[in-house]
Structures are given as C-alpha cells and as structure tokens.
Amino acid sequence: MKLSETRDILAYIEHLHHQLGETYKALDANVSDPRAHLLLEYLEAMENKSAEALHGYSRDSINAVLKEWEPADLDDHVVRERLATLQHPDVSANELLDAALDVAEWFGEFFGKLERASTLPEQTELFKSLRDRAEREKKRLVRNVNMLSDF
C-alpha cells in the first residue's frame, strides 16, 4: 500500500493497532491456558493504547509536518501472516509472546525506515519517537510476561 502524507501513515498504523487488538481479543476465545488468556488481555490493551496515542497525536495535532509528503510503502503482510500462525486451538502463551515480539520488531523496523527516509527534521523526530516507543513496548512486554510467569 502506498501512503503519501505523514498523517496517512499514522492513520494507517492506528488502524493496524486496532486490528491487532481485535485479533488478540478474538484469539482469546480459543485459549484454555490462564497464562495465555492474561497475555491476550494484556496484548489487546497494549494495542488499543497504542492506537489511542496515535489518534491523539495525528487527529488533534495542527502540526504542519503531518501534511508533508512522505511517500512510503506499507507492507504489513509480515504482521498479518505472523498472526495467522496463531489461529489454532489452544495457542500457547509462548507462541503469543513470540508473535507479539515479532510484531513489535516489525513496527520498530518500519518506523526506522521512515526515520531514515524523512526529509524534514520534524518528521525524523516523529518517526524516531515512534521507533523508540516500539522498542520500549517490546521491553515492557518481555518484562510483563516474565512477571506473568510468576502467577
């Protein structure tokens, strides 16, 4: 998919986060492992929080950088294919964690590509911030899953 404005990129990523949240919610019906259930609830909440954060920035901001031309190819098939591997009964918490880390890695790489391709300092800073946020979310995910293991 070809996107042309920074605002378009952020809106699409917001939509993708919503879809990921819905996917995790739907997967919850297939799990019997209490640990996997807790992890899916956490992942759904994390994706919804990410979508809300992007919505707040991209919709409410009057920042001119959002209207700047930033041609980008958004190829999220890797994310969708990875999530498709979870579509089976009794998906385990370890499978969920591995997939969530792969998705977080994809976001970090995607924002890193946009950061490197940006032509304005404001765009570079925006995509750097989003890349950094994706890295923090990945670390938070691992930390929280480790705490979940203690239950």
C-alpha positions in Angstrom: 0.0 0.0 0.0 1.3 3.4 -1.0 0.7 6.3 1.5 1.5 9.8 0.7 1.3 12.0 3.8 2.7 11.5 7.3 -0.9 11.8 8.6 -1.9 8.9 6.3 0.9 6.8 7.6 -0.1 7.5 11.2 -3.8 6.8 10.5 -3.0 3.5 8.9 -0.8 2.4 11.8 -3.5 3.5 14.2 -5.9 1.3 12.2 -3.4 -1.6 12.3 -3.1 -1.3 16.1 -6.9 -1.5 16.4 -6.9 -4.6 14.1 -4.2 -6.2 16.2 -6.2 -5.6 19.3 -9.3 -7.1 17.8 -7.2 -10.1 16.6 -5.9 -10.7 20.2 -9.5 -10.4 21.5 -10.7 -13.0 19.0 -7.9 -15.3 19.8 -8.9 -15.2 23.5 -11.9 -17.4 22.7 -9.5 -20.3 21.6 -7.3 -20.5 24.7 -7.7 -22.5 27.8 -4.3 -21.7 29.4 -4.9 -19.0 32.0 -1.4 -17.5 31.2 -2.3 -17.2 27.6 -5.6 -15.6 28.5 -3.9 -13.0 30.6 -1.3 -12.3 27.9 -4.0 -11.8 25.3 -5.9 -9.4 27.5 -2.6 -7.5 28.0 -1.8 -7.5 24.3 -5.3 -6.3 23.4 -5.0 -3.4 25.9 -1.5 -2.6 24.7 -2.6 -2.3 21.1 -5.6 -0.2 22.0 -3.4 2.1 24.0 -1.0 2.5 21.0 -3.9 3.2 18.7 -5.3 5.9 21.1 -1.9 7.5 21.4 -1.5 7.8 17.6 -5.1 9.0 17.3 -4.5 11.8 19.8 -1.4 12.9 18.0 -2.4 12.6 14.4 -6.0 13.8 14.7 -5.7 16.6 17.2 -2.4 18.0 16.1 -2.1 21.1 14.0 1.5 20.2 13.3 2.2 21.0 9.7 4.6 18.0 9.4 1.6 15.8 9.2 0.7 17.2 5.8 4.1 16.8 4.4 4.7 14.5 1.5 6.4 11.3 2.8 5.8 8.6 0.2 6.0 5.2 2.0 5.2 1.7 1.1 3.4 0.0 3.9 3.8 -3.7 3.6 2.2 -5.3 6.7 1.8 -8.8 5.2 4.5 -10.0 7.6 2.4 -9.0 10.6 -0.8 -10.5 9.2 1.0 -13.7 8.2 2.6 -14.0 11.7 -0.8 -13.5 13.4 -2.3 -16.2 11.1 0.0 -18.7 12.6 -1.8 -18.2 15.9 -5.2 -19.2 14.5 -5.4 -22.7 16.1 -7.0 -24.1 19.2 -5.0 -23.8 22.4 -2.4 -21.4 21.2 0.2 -21.2 24.0 1.5 -18.2 25.9 5.0 -18.8 24.4 3.6 -18.7 20.9 1.7 -15.5 21.7 4.8 -13.9 23.1 7.0 -14.8 20.1 4.4 -13.4 17.7 3.9 -10.2 19.7 7.7 -9.7 19.8 7.8 -10.2 16.0 5.1 -7.7 15.5 6.9 -5.2 17.8 10.1 -5.8 15.8 8.2 -5.1 12.6 6.9 -1.7 14.0 10.4 -0.8 15.1 11.9 -1.6 11.7 9.1 0.2 9.8 9.5 3.4 11.9 13.2 3.1 11.5 12.9 3.0 7.7 10.6 6.1 7.8 13.0 7.9 10.1 15.9 7.3 7.7 13.8 8.4 4.7 12.4 11.5 6.3 13.3 14.8 4.7 12.3 17.2 7.5 13.8 17.3 11.0 10.3 17.2 12.5 9.5 14.0 10.6 12.7 12.4 11.6 12.0 13.2 15.2 8.4 11.9 14.9 9.5 8.6 13.4 12.4 8.3 15.8 10.0 8.8 18.7 7.7 6.1 17.3 10.6 3.7 16.8 11.8 4.3 20.4 8.2 3.8 21.6 8.1 0.5 19.8 11.3 -0.6 21.4 10.1 0.4 24.9 6.8 -1.5 24.3 8.8 -4.6 23.3 10.9 -4.4 26.5 7.8 -3.7 28.6 6.1 -6.8 27.0 9.0 -9.1 27.9 9.2 -7.7 31.5 5.4 -8.1 32.0 5.3 -11.6 30.5 8.1 -12.5 32.9 6.0 -11.2 35.8 3.0 -13.1 34.4 5.1 -16.3 34.6 5.3 -15.8 38.3 1.5 -16.2 38.6 
